[in-house]
């Protein structure tokens, strides 16, 4: 059976294949995976909360559709863990709002374990898919092969708020580069991007005062 909607597992399979294919020369890059091709890689009862990357080097936990409380908690944890860094929750939030002022979501990950995704009010299924792709790129930044020898404490010390924000910007640039073309190709391959299958629970959205809804 072939499913045409992108749930967390299928979106991850599609994303991993796509990002790996970008390493090939432009003229020889393969098309994204079709629903039929993805069905061959799906696992029954696979966890939808973790993204496996780098051939099992690590699993990133994705807190998808989180409310503002989780974002504030993660920002506070970042401040508490990096006492020598001159930063505050307000400064981190201001930077995040600036980074995502043209997006319908906010993604934040400052360490190596949890990626928080907040969805803005009025977001579409495509916006949510883009946020998941963004999280995948961030997971790749936090689990390079060379980090396999670092302890948890060393990783916490290494990833400061500034580094987390820099990685977030870099990941957004990567996703924005070809996202519209990727969506076009996925639709041509038979994927249904209008139906959101990423949600596994009731999602809370956030509203940013003064922002207008962006469309992709």
Secondary structure, DSSP 8 states (H G I E B T S, - for coil): ----EEEHHHHHHHHHHHHHHTTS-GGG------HHHHHTT--TT--SSEEEEGGGTEEEEEEET--HHHHHHHHHHHHHH-TTS---HHHHHHHHHHHTTTSSEEEE--SSSEEEEEEETT--HHHHHHHHHHHHHHHHHHT-GGGGG--HHHHHHH--HHHHHHHHHHHHHHHHHHHHHHHHHHHHTT-EEEEEE--SS---EE--TT------
